Amino acid sequence: MTYSQFAQKQALPYEAKIRHAEYKAWEFYNKITGEGKNCHVSVGGLDSITLYLFLKSIGIRVPAIAVSALEDKSIQAVHRQLDIDRIKPYRTKEQIIDEFGYPIISKDKAGKIELLQNPTEKNKTVRHAIMTGDTGKQGGYRTGTRMRLPQKWLNIFAGMENEKRHL
């Protein structure tokens, strides 16, 4: 999708966006079930809970599953209220923190760091935007955008990308 196509969709009225989301949800559901496969929603935080409730509201009844033990107590309570099937994790929350450490930054920043640490030709443009904030043609040639990762994280995690920029 080009930037102009994205901007055009973004400018649609709310009702049109809802109709489009309904169409896409039913299209996916019908394709999967038409192939004789099962469909479910993996529920964690607010985004996936919203998806689950949206699907129910348009008549798509699929099971929801969650690894609630890894979520905050308030999220676990919501999962119980919605009668979401809860499964046990492979590791406890404590084991995950002991093995991998405690998450200190957002999913957005973590995703950007992962891209920087796993460079490919395919993600070159996105890595440039993460390092500089310049979006190029795909992003409408905007500069100083929120795509740029704060310098403190670049200093710690950008590795080879930092070296390329400072040669």
C-alpha positions as CSV (number, residue, x, y, z in Angstrom):
1,M,0.0,0.0,0.0
2,T,1.4,3.4,-0.9
3,Y,1.4,6.4,1.4
4,S,-1.4,8.1,-0.6
5,Q,-3.6,4.9,-0.5
6,F,-3.0,4.8,3.3
7,A,-3.8,8.5,3.7
8,Q,-7.0,8.0,1.6
9,K,-8.2,5.1,3.8
10,Q,-7.2,7.1,6.9
11,A,-9.4,10.0,5.8
12,L,-12.6,7.8,5.4
13,P,-15.5,8.5,7.8
14,Y,-15.6,6.3,10.9
15,E,-18.7,4.4,9.6
16,A,-16.9,3.5,6.4
17,K,-13.9,2.2,8.4
18,I,-16.2,0.0,10.5
19,R,-17.9,-1.4,7.4
20,H,-14.5,-2.2,5.9
21,A,-13.4,-3.9,9.1
22,E,-16.6,-6.0,9.1
23,Y,-16.1,-7.0,5.5
24,K,-12.4,-8.0,6.1
25,A,-13.3,-9.9,9.3
26,W,-16.1,-11.9,7.5
27,E,-13.8,-12.4,4.5
28,F,-11.1,-13.9,6.7
29,Y,-13.5,-16.0,8.8
30,N,-15.3,-17.4,5.7
31,K,-12.0,-18.3,4.0
32,I,-10.6,-20.1,7.1
33,T,-13.8,-22.0,7.9
34,G,-14.4,-22.7,4.2
35,E,-11.1,-24.6,4.2
36,G,-12.3,-26.7,7.1
37,K,-10.0,-25.0,9.6
38,N,-10.8,-23.5,13.0
39,C,-10.6,-19.9,13.9
40,H,-10.0,-18.3,17.3
41,V,-8.8,-15.0,18.9
42,S,-5.7,-15.0,21.0
43,V,-6.5,-12.5,23.7
44,G,-4.0,-10.6,25.8
45,G,-4.4,-6.8,26.3
46,L,-6.8,-4.1,25.2
47,D,-6.3,-4.4,21.4
48,S,-7.1,-8.1,21.3
49,I,-10.0,-7.8,23.7
50,T,-11.4,-5.1,21.5
51,L,-11.1,-7.3,18.5
52,Y,-12.8,-10.2,20.3
53,L,-15.7,-8.0,21.3
54,F,-15.9,-6.4,17.8
55,L,-16.1,-9.9,16.2
56,K,-18.9,-10.9,18.6
57,S,-20.8,-7.7,17.8
58,I,-20.9,-8.5,14.1
59,G,-21.9,-12.1,14.6
60,I,-18.6,-13.9,14.3
61,R,-18.5,-16.3,17.3
62,V,-15.0,-17.7,17.7
63,P,-13.4,-19.0,20.9
64,A,-11.0,-16.7,22.7
65,I,-8.0,-18.1,24.5
66,A,-5.5,-16.3,26.7
67,V,-2.3,-17.1,28.6
68,S,-3.8,-15.0,31.5
69,A,-1.2,-15.9,34.1
70,L,1.3,-13.7,32.2
71,E,-1.0,-10.7,32.2
72,D,-1.6,-8.0,34.8
73,K,-4.2,-8.9,37.5
74,S,-6.6,-6.3,36.1
75,I,-6.4,-7.9,32.6
76,Q,-6.9,-11.4,34.2
77,A,-10.1,-10.1,35.8
78,V,-11.4,-8.9,32.4
79,H,-10.6,-12.3,30.9
80,R,-12.6,-13.9,33.6
81,Q,-15.6,-11.5,33.1
82,L,-15.6,-12.3,29.3
83,D,-15.4,-16.1,30.0
84,I,-12.2,-16.4,27.9
85,D,-10.6,-19.8,27.9
86,R,-7.3,-19.5,29.9
87,I,-4.4,-21.8,29.2
88,K,-1.3,-22.3,31.3
89,P,2.0,-20.9,30.0
90,Y,5.0,-23.0,29.3
91,R,6.9,-20.9,31.9
92,T,5.7,-18.9,34.9
93,K,6.0,-15.1,34.8
94,E,8.8,-15.3,37.4
95,Q,10.7,-17.8,35.2
96,I,10.4,-15.5,32.2
97,I,11.6,-12.5,34.1
98,D,14.5,-14.5,35.5
99,E,15.5,-15.8,32.1
100,F,14.8,-12.8,29.8
101,G,14.7,-9.9,32.3
102,Y,11.9,-7.4,33.0
103,P,10.4,-5.5,30.1
104,I,11.4,-1.8,30.5
105,I,10.2,-0.3,27.3
106,S,7.1,-0.4,25.0
107,K,6.3,-3.0,22.4
108,D,6.8,-0.3,19.8
109,K,10.3,0.5,20.9
110,A,11.2,-3.2,21.4
111,G,10.0,-3.8,17.8
112,K,12.2,-1.1,16.5
113,I,15.2,-2.4,18.4
114,E,14.6,-5.9,17.0
115,L,14.6,-4.5,13.4
116,L,17.9,-2.6,14.1
117,Q,19.5,-5.8,15.5
118,N,18.3,-8.0,12.6
119,P,19.1,-5.9,9.5
120,T,18.0,-7.1,6.1
121,E,17.8,-5.5,2.7
122,K,14.0,-5.6,3.0
123,N,13.9,-3.6,6.3
124,K,16.6,-1.1,5.2
125,T,14.2,1.8,4.7
126,V,12.4,1.3,8.1
127,R,15.8,1.0,9.9
128,H,16.8,4.4,8.3
129,A,13.6,6.0,9.6
130,I,14.2,4.5,13.1
131,M,17.7,5.9,13.2
132,T,17.0,9.4,11.7
133,G,13.2,10.0,11.8
134,D,13.3,10.7,8.0
135,T,10.6,8.6,6.4
136,G,11.5,8.9,2.7
137,K,9.1,8.4,-0.2
138,Q,7.0,5.7,1.6
139,G,6.4,8.1,4.5
140,G,5.8,11.2,2.5
141,Y,9.3,12.6,3.0
142,R,8.5,13.7,6.5
143,T,11.4,14.4,8.9
144,G,11.7,14.3,12.7
145,T,8.9,11.8,13.0
146,R,8.0,9.5,15.8
147,M,9.5,6.7,13.8
148,R,12.9,7.8,15.3
149,L,13.9,5.8,18.3
150,P,15.1,8.0,21.2
151,Q,18.9,8.5,21.3
152,K,19.3,6.7,24.6
153,W,17.9,3.5,23.1
154,L,19.9,3.9,19.9
155,N,23.1,4.3,22.0
156,I,22.4,1.0,23.8
157,F,20.8,-1.2,21.2
158,A,21.5,0.1,17.6
159,G,24.8,-1.7,17.4
160,M,26.0,-1.9,13.8
161,E,23.4,0.6,12.6
162,N,25.0,3.2,15.0
163,E,28.5,2.4,13.6
164,K,27.3,2.8,10.0
165,R,25.9,6.3,10.8
166,H,29.0,7.5,12.7
167,L,31.7,6.4,10.3
